[in-house]
Amino acid sequence: MTLRTFVSAVGMVLAVLLTAVAVPTAWVDQNIVQEEGFVRIAGSLGNDPGFQGRLAAAAVGTFESSVDLPDPIQSLAADALRKAASGMQSWSDYPKAWEDTVRNSHKLNFGTVDQAEEARGSTALVLDIGPMVRLVRDHFAEATTIRIDVPAESLVSLGQPSHRQLVERVATFAPLWWVAALGAVVSALLALVASRRRSLVLVFLGLGGLALAAIWTAGADLAGGVVGNLDSANGVAELFKDEFLTAARAGFGQWVVIAAVVSGVVLVVGVIAAVVSGRQRSRSALS
């Protein structure tokens, strides 16, 4: 094996390995760690009827626990709260309240807002339904002319203790995906420059990309199953976790499809180039 062949082989292997890390890490950074990506995925959950019902019930229950009404108006309050629990999703200001819930939750979970020490130590993730509770409060005030103060935050626990360390590590290392991506590009270029038969490099990179697409798909299913088996603190948390995982798998699946298509194109180009170069070598030998 010549030095050029060795360098080319090392470059191809490094390109595939670094790509295996770069793509899923980039997806996590863009869609989980970055606030806008998180809002885009989690925001769609607010349109799910089952989740809407659980969320409304949780918001109403939290509001009720903070209310101490006199007996004469309790029946009026009960009627207003029943309407809130059953019809919250039809309110015009519901989408904005849910978006604020998602944004506040992201800030708490990924460290852009300081969280209370006891909450930080007790759970990895929290869903701050405070905006939903305030929405109930405002509509309750419209129906009863009684305005009640509610806490600035109303946290629903997601997951079990000690998971926060994993979240913090993800938030720290996921933004560094570009290092692996740059390394993959440099390694691929090195393999192409060093190789005497660049078509074979393209074939290897295309096959490697297709293999990675299969590995990423299996890995996403495995990771989703592990996270899905983690017990949540309550029904709202469990439903949010399940729906978020489903949306996240679908989003990452789109990236995998794109990667598979690009890899397939590279493979086809490599095969065509290999056939053409083989014919040229045959003609040169004959002549």
Buried (B, 14 or more C-beta within 10 A) or exposed (E): EEEEEEBBBBBBBBBBBBBBBBBBBBBBBBBBBBBEBBBBBBBBBBEBEEBBBBBBBBBBBBBBEEBEBEEEEEEBBEEBBEBBBEEBBEBEEBEEBBBBBBBBBBBBBBBEEEBEEEBBEBBBBBBBBBBBBBBBBBBBEEBBEBEBEBEEBBBBBBBBEEBBEEBBEBBEBBBBBEBBBEBBBBBBEBBBEBBEBBBBBBBBBBBBBBEBBEEBBEBBEEBBEEBEEEEBBBEBBBBBBBBBBBBBBEBBEEBBEEBBEBBBEBBEBBBEBBEEBEEEEEEEEEE
